[in-house]
Every structure is written in C-alpha cells, then in structure tokens.
C-alpha cells in the first residue's frame, strides 16, 4: 500500500474533525501493516497472482538477457569483420523485441502497474540499443544491397499503456462472445450460483436498471455497457474488467480490477492489487460489503479472505501528477450502503 496517499485521498468528503482524521489515519496504518505482514509471510506458491507475476518476470528476464547477449555478439562481429552480412541477425533481434512486446501485452491484465511500466522501459532501451547497433553496422555494407529492390523501412514498433489496453480489450472482446453471461436485459433481477469450476468466464453486457447477484467463485468477469445497475458478486479468482458503465453500484471482489470509461458509479471492493481506472470520472470507492451463505469459504478459497486495504489506493492511468486525481474519491462512511445479503 501507499501509506502516504491513502490519508489524503480519504479526506475528500470526510469530516475535518482532527479526532476523526487521526482515527482514519490509524486505520490506514493498521491496514498497511497487515498487508506488509501478509506479503512478507507469503509462502503459498499456488497463489494465482503470485505465480503468474513470478512466471512472467522469469520469462521476460530470460528473453531480455538473450537479446542483450545477441546485441553484444553482433557488435563484436562487426568490429572484427566489417564485411560480414549481419542483416539476418539484426532482423532476428528486432523480431525478438517484438515478441517481448507481445509478451507484455498478453500478460498486462494481471501484472502490477509498476511491472508494466518497468517492462515497457526495458523494451524501449532495447530498441534504442538495436537502433544504435544497426546504424553502426549497416552503413558499411550498403554496397552489398546495391542490386536488390529497395525495401521500405518497417515502422518502429512502439508500445504504450494505451496499446496494451487496446490489445487486451480486443482479446477480451473475443472471449466475451463465447462466454456465458447476462446480456441485453432491462428492469430484471438476474441471479446465478457457481459451483466448483463449472464456469471460468462470465459476462455482463448491455444491461439497464438491472440487479445482478452472482454467488460462488469463478475465474474472470467481463462487464460492459451497463446503466443504473447494481452488481453483487462473490470472489473472482482472476480479474474483473469493467467498461462503459454509468450510474451503477458494484460490490465485487477479485485479485485485480480494471475500470475503463466509468461515470458516476460507486465501487465496494476487495482486491489484492490496486484498482486501476482510466478515462473515468465521478467514481467512488469503499470496502467490500457482501454476505451470502458460504461466502467466507469462497473468500478463503480465492485467497481474498483478508481486506488488505488496496481498494483505497486507486491508480488513475489518465492522471500522472503527484496530487490526488480529481476523477475518483473515497466514499464517505455516512454515504456507504449497509452489508448486502444476497
């Protein structure tokens, strides 16, 4: 948790009473200490978030080192034998960097924001090094391509947070088409109970004035185009992607939660990582408040039984300044709903 940001974020809409502020600051500190303790004592290698991030970093590091080694070899060959044709090696390294970009894009949905940004910086550095090596090697061999058809230079592969989001959204849209769920409903109460691992992905799409109650555990939840809806869900083992919602209330639990294009909506969350918002405004956050028979067991099974306080530390990808983003706030306790029993 970010101990410095949480108190300033929670002052929005709260009483200015110094006693209340001190109590709130103490609560945030306790949550932070609890979270740090759980992280330091974590030994379960089967945790999906831990294992996925660990596996990605191992693969990314190995690929990065292989590219760096190839770049060094090309430089050495060029220094010892300037006449050697190194174009195939350069093209191979360019392809390897492209594959590394693809790796980041395909796995960004579960990665912490810091790891995404760090990976993008590494890729940018590799590209600069490749460009530098190419500029040194190719001019010496221009004559060797004299009779060959001129090839238009391929546009440089650039990858940004937006590019990652776009690619991930295209992938998620494909999944949405084939996944079970509730679609195109109005003024209905929609319920579903998950047992075991019968369903991995579930979709809520094009709903208006609906109340959705999802009991039990499942792997992934996609939500898009909702208006004036109330969504109550048990723990989601992987991630939740929420897009294009307005005037809604969400009470959801997941390892990672991403919110795009949301307006004037409240989110009661329990999550392992910091919630991410983008292109959103008027969104407010509070702790998870849901109850149903068996929810405690479901939360333990999903490794979401403890509230780490991450719900109060929101990353706004459209707000890069050091001050608090105006697009989100902590929901004042006086305005929060009671625990909902579904």
TAMO-V204442 format. One record per residue. N is the residue number from 1. RES is the residue in three letters. SS is DSSP state (~ for helix, > for strand, _ for the rest). OMEGA is omega in whole degrees, -180 to 180 (none if undefined). Layout:
BEGIN
n = {N & N}
res = {RES & RES}
ss = {SS & SS}
omega = {OMEGA & OMEGA}
END
This chain:
BEGIN
n = {1 & 2 & 3 & 4 & 5 & 6 & 7 & 8 & 9 & 10 & 11 & 12 & 13 & 14 & 15 & 16 & 17 & 18 & 19 & 20 & 21 & 22 & 23 & 24 & 25 & 26 & 27 & 28 & 29 & 30 & 31 & 32 & 33 & 34 & 35 & 36 & 37 & 38 & 39 & 40 & 41 & 42 & 43 & 44 & 45 & 46 & 47 & 48 & 49 & 50 & 51 & 52 & 53 & 54 & 55 & 56 & 57 & 58 & 59 & 60 & 61 & 62 & 63 & 64 & 65 & 66 & 67 & 68 & 69 & 70 & 71 & 72 & 73 & 74 & 75 & 76 & 77 & 78 & 79 & 80 & 81 & 82 & 83 & 84 & 85 & 86 & 87 & 88 & 89 & 90 & 91 & 92 & 93 & 94 & 95 & 96 & 97 & 98 & 99 & 100 & 101 & 102 & 103 & 104 & 105 & 106 & 107 & 108 & 109 & 110 & 111 & 112 & 113 & 114 & 115 & 116 & 117 & 118 & 119 & 120 & 121 & 122 & 123 & 124 & 125 & 126 & 127 & 128 & 129 & 130 & 131 & 132 & 133 & 134 & 135 & 136 & 137 & 138 & 139 & 140 & 141 & 142 & 143 & 144 & 145 & 146 & 147 & 148 & 149 & 150 & 151 & 152 & 153 & 154 & 155 & 156 & 157 & 158 & 159 & 160 & 161 & 162 & 163 & 164 & 165 & 166 & 167 & 168 & 169 & 170 & 171 & 172 & 173 & 174 & 175 & 176 & 177 & 178 & 179 & 180 & 181 & 182 & 183 & 184 & 185 & 186 & 187 & 188 & 189 & 190 & 191 & 192 & 193 & 194 & 195 & 196 & 197 & 198 & 199 & 200 & 201 & 202 & 203 & 204 & 205 & 206 & 207 & 208 & 209 & 210 & 211 & 212 & 213 & 214 & 215 & 216 & 217 & 218 & 219 & 220 & 221 & 222 & 223 & 224 & 225 & 226 & 227 & 228 & 229 & 230 & 231 & 232 & 233 & 234 & 235 & 236 & 237 & 238 & 239 & 240 & 241 & 242 & 243 & 244 & 245 & 246 & 247 & 248 & 249 & 250 & 251 & 252 & 253 & 254 & 255 & 256 & 257 & 258 & 259 & 260 & 261 & 262 & 263 & 264 & 265 & 266 & 267 & 268 & 269 & 270 & 271 & 272 & 273 & 274 & 275 & 276 & 277 & 278 & 279 & 280 & 281 & 282 & 283 & 284 & 285 & 286 & 287 & 288 & 289 & 290 & 291 & 292 & 293 & 294 & 295 & 296 & 297 & 298 & 299 & 300 & 301 & 302 & 303 & 304 & 305 & 306 & 307 & 308 & 309 & 310 & 311 & 312 & 313 & 314 & 315 & 316 & 317 & 318 & 319 & 320 & 321 & 322 & 323 & 324 & 325 & 326 & 327 & 328 & 329 & 330 & 331 & 332 & 333 & 334 & 335 & 336 & 337 & 338 & 339 & 340 & 341 & 342}
res = {UNK & UNK & UNK & UNK & UNK & UNK & UNK & UNK & UNK & UNK & UNK & UNK & UNK & UNK & UNK & UNK & UNK & UNK & UNK & UNK & UNK & UNK & UNK & UNK & UNK & UNK & UNK & UNK & UNK & UNK & UNK & UNK & UNK & UNK & UNK & UNK & UNK & UNK & UNK & UNK & UNK & UNK & UNK & UNK & UNK & UNK & UNK & UNK & UNK & UNK & UNK & UNK & UNK & UNK & UNK & UNK & UNK & UNK & UNK & UNK & UNK & UNK & UNK & UNK & UNK & UNK & UNK & UNK & UNK & UNK & UNK & UNK & UNK & UNK & UNK & UNK & UNK & UNK & UNK & UNK & UNK & UNK & UNK & UNK & UNK & UNK & UNK & UNK & UNK & UNK & UNK & UNK & UNK & UNK & UNK & UNK & UNK & UNK & UNK & UNK & UNK & UNK & UNK & UNK & UNK & UNK & UNK & UNK & UNK & UNK & UNK & UNK & UNK & UNK & UNK & UNK & UNK & UNK & UNK & UNK & UNK & UNK & UNK & UNK & UNK & UNK & UNK & UNK & UNK & UNK & UNK & UNK & UNK & UNK & UNK & UNK & UNK & UNK & UNK & UNK & UNK & UNK & UNK & UNK & UNK & UNK & UNK & UNK & UNK & UNK & UNK & UNK & UNK & UNK & UNK & UNK & UNK & UNK & UNK & UNK & UNK & UNK & UNK & UNK & UNK & UNK & UNK & UNK & UNK & UNK & UNK & UNK & UNK & UNK & UNK & UNK & UNK & UNK & UNK & UNK & UNK & UNK & UNK & UNK & UNK & UNK & UNK & UNK & UNK & UNK & UNK & UNK & UNK & UNK & UNK & UNK & UNK & UNK & UNK & UNK & UNK & UNK & UNK & UNK & UNK & UNK & UNK & UNK & UNK & UNK & UNK & UNK & UNK & UNK & UNK & UNK & UNK & UNK & UNK & UNK & UNK & UNK & UNK & UNK & UNK & UNK & UNK & UNK & UNK & UNK & UNK & UNK & UNK & UNK & UNK & UNK & UNK & UNK & UNK & UNK & UNK & UNK & UNK & UNK & UNK & UNK & UNK & UNK & UNK & UNK & UNK & UNK & UNK & UNK & UNK & UNK & UNK & UNK & UNK & UNK & UNK & UNK & UNK & UNK & UNK & UNK & UNK & UNK & UNK & UNK & UNK & UNK & UNK & UNK & UNK & UNK & UNK & UNK & UNK & UNK & UNK & UNK & UNK & UNK & UNK & UNK & UNK & UNK & UNK & UNK & UNK & UNK & UNK & UNK & UNK & UNK & UNK & UNK & UNK & UNK & UNK & UNK & UNK & UNK & UNK & UNK & UNK & UNK & UNK & UNK & UNK & UNK & UNK & UNK & UNK & UNK & UNK & UNK & UNK & UNK & UNK & UNK & UNK & UNK & UNK & UNK & UNK & UNK & UNK & UNK & UNK & UNK & UNK & UNK & UNK & UNK & UNK & UNK & UNK & UNK & UNK & UNK}
ss = {_ & _ & ~ & ~ & ~ & ~ & ~ & ~ & ~ & ~ & _ & _ & _ & _ & _ & _ & _ & ~ & ~ & ~ & ~ & ~ & ~ & ~ & ~ & ~ & ~ & ~ & ~ & ~ & ~ & ~ & ~ & ~ & ~ & ~ & ~ & ~ & ~ & ~ & ~ & _ & _ & _ & _ & _ & _ & ~ & ~ & ~ & ~ & ~ & ~ & ~ & ~ & ~ & ~ & ~ & ~ & ~ & ~ & ~ & ~ & ~ & ~ & ~ & ~ & ~ & ~ & ~ & ~ & ~ & ~ & ~ & ~ & ~ & ~ & ~ & ~ & ~ & _ & _ & _ & _ & _ & _ & ~ & ~ & ~ & ~ & ~ & ~ & ~ & ~ & ~ & ~ & ~ & ~ & ~ & ~ & ~ & ~ & ~ & ~ & ~ & ~ & ~ & _ & _ & _ & _ & _ & ~ & ~ & ~ & ~ & ~ & ~ & ~ & ~ & ~ & ~ & ~ & ~ & ~ & ~ & ~ & ~ & ~ & ~ & ~ & ~ & ~ & ~ & ~ & ~ & ~ & ~ & ~ & ~ & ~ & ~ & ~ & ~ & ~ & _ & _ & _ & _ & _ & _ & _ & _ & _ & _ & _ & _ & _ & _ & _ & ~ & ~ & ~ & ~ & ~ & ~ & ~ & ~ & ~ & ~ & ~ & ~ & ~ & ~ & ~ & ~ & ~ & ~ & _ & > & > & > & > & > & > & > & _ & _ & > & > & > & > & > & _ & _ & _ & _ & _ & _ & _ & > & > & > & > & > & > & > & > & _ & _ & > & > & > & > & > & _ & _ & > & _ & > & > & > & > & > & > & > & > & _ & _ & > & > & > & > & > & > & > & > & > & > & > & > & > & > & > & > & > & _ & _ & > & > & > & > & > & > & > & > & > & > & > & > & > & > & > & _ & _ & > & > & > & > & > & > & _ & _ & _ & _ & > & > & > & _ & _ & > & _ & > & > & > & > & > & _ & _ & > & > & _ & _ & _ & ~ & ~ & ~ & ~ & ~ & ~ & ~ & _ & _ & _ & _ & _ & _ & _ & _ & ~ & ~ & ~ & _ & _ & > & > & _ & _ & _ & _ & _ & _ & _ & _ & _ & _ & _ & > & > & > & _ & _ & ~ & ~ & ~ & _ & _ & _ & _ & > & > & _}
omega = {175 & -174 & -176 & -174 & -172 & -179 & -178 & -180 & -174 & 180 & -179 & 177 & -179 & 176 & 178 & 178 & -178 & -179 & 180 & -180 & 179 & 179 & -179 & 179 & 179 & 179 & 180 & 180 & 179 & 179 & 180 & 180 & 178 & -180 & -180 & 179 & -180 & 180 & -177 & -179 & -175 & 179 & -176 & -178 & -178 & 178 & -173 & -179 & -179 & -175 & -179 & 180 & 180 & -180 & 179 & -177 & 178 & -180 & -179 & -179 & 179 & 180 & 179 & -179 & 179 & 179 & 179 & 178 & 179 & 178 & 179 & 180 & 180 & 178 & -180 & 179 & -180 & -180 & -177 & -179 & -176 & -177 & -176 & -180 & -178 & -178 & 180 & 180 & 179 & 178 & 179 & 179 & 177 & 178 & 180 & 178 & 177 & 178 & 178 & 175 & 180 & 178 & 179 & -178 & -176 & -177 & -175 & -174 & 180 & -177 & 172 & -178 & -179 & -179 & 178 & -178 & 179 & 180 & 178 & 178 & 178 & 179 & 178 & 178 & 179 & 179 & 180 & 179 & 178 & 178 & 180 & 179 & -179 & -179 & 179 & -173 & -171 & -178 & -179 & -173 & -178 & -176 & -176 & 179 & -172 & -175 & -179 & 178 & 180 & 179 & 177 & 179 & 178 & 179 & -179 & 178 & 178 & -179 & -179 & 176 & -179 & 180 & 178 & -179 & -179 & -179 & 180 & 180 & 178 & 179 & -178 & 179 & 178 & 180 & -177 & -175 & -174 & -175 & 176 & 179 & 176 & -177 & 171 & 179 & 176 & 173 & 179 & 169 & -173 & -177 & 178 & 177 & -179 & 180 & -180 & -179 & -175 & -179 & 178 & -176 & -179 & -173 & 168 & -173 & 175 & 178 & 179 & 178 & -180 & 171 & -176 & 179 & -179 & -179 & 179 & -176 & 170 & -166 & -173 & 178 & 175 & -179 & 176 & 178 & 176 & 178 & 177 & -179 & 173 & -175 & 178 & -179 & 169 & -174 & 176 & -172 & -177 & -174 & 175 & 175 & -178 & -177 & 172 & 178 & -178 & 177 & -175 & 174 & -179 & 171 & -170 & 179 & -178 & 177 & 178 & -178 & 178 & -174 & 180 & 172 & 178 & -180 & 171 & -179 & -180 & -177 & 174 & -167 & 160 & -175 & -180 & 180 & -179 & 176 & 180 & 174 & 177 & -180 & -178 & 179 & 178 & 179 & -176 & -173 & 179 & -180 & -179 & 179 & -178 & 180 & 169 & -179 & 178 & -176 & -179 & 177 & 179 & 180 & 178 & -180 & -179 & -177 & 178 & -175 & 178 & 175 & -178 & -178 & -179 & -179 & -176 & -179 & -173 & 174 & 176 & -176 & 178 & -177 & -174 & -180 & -178 & -178 & -179 & 177 & 178 & -174 & 180 & 179 & 174 & -180 & 179 & -177 & -178 & -179 & -177 & 177 & 172 & 177 & -177 & 177 & 179 & none}
END
